[in-house]
């Protein structure tokens, strides 16, 4: 596996092409876990607009 000069966003080690932008499956899985546990959030309104209802 080839290495690049990019750094893994989880641990800072050089990335590996197979797991890019991460250095390993472990770091990729840690990042996925943070998304699934809602540790990462996208900025925006957290409220549901009034014109959207649950009724069909």
N, C-alpha and C positions, 0 to 999 in steps of 0.2 A: 504494500500500500504506500502510495506516495504522500509525502508531507508537503505542506505549504507554509507560507509565512503568516497566514491568518491564525488568530488565537481563538481557542475554545471559549465561548461566553460563560461556561460554567466554572472551569478551573484555570483557564489561561494557558494551557498547554497548546502546542501546535496542533492544528486540525489534521484529520485523516480523511482522504477523499470519500471513503465508504460511509462516513458518518457526518460529513460536512453539513453544517458549520461547527460540528462538535469534534472532539478527539476520540470518542469511544461510544459504544452503545450505552454504557452506564451514564455518561453525561447527557446523551440524547434522551434517555429514559427519565432522568432527573428533571429535565426541562419539560417533558411531556407531563410528568406528574404535577409540576407547578401549574401548568395550564388547567389540568383536570381538577385540581383542588382550588382553582380560582385564586391562586397566589398572584397571577398576572391578570390584569384587567385592561381593557381598552378604554380610553377616555371617552366620555359622552354622557348624555342624560341617562340617569338610572331609572327614571319614571316611565311608565307606559303612557303614551298619549291618550287623551280622552276619547278620540275618535276610533280607537281600537277597542272592541268589546269581545268578551268570551263567547257571546251568543252568535250562532251561525246565521 
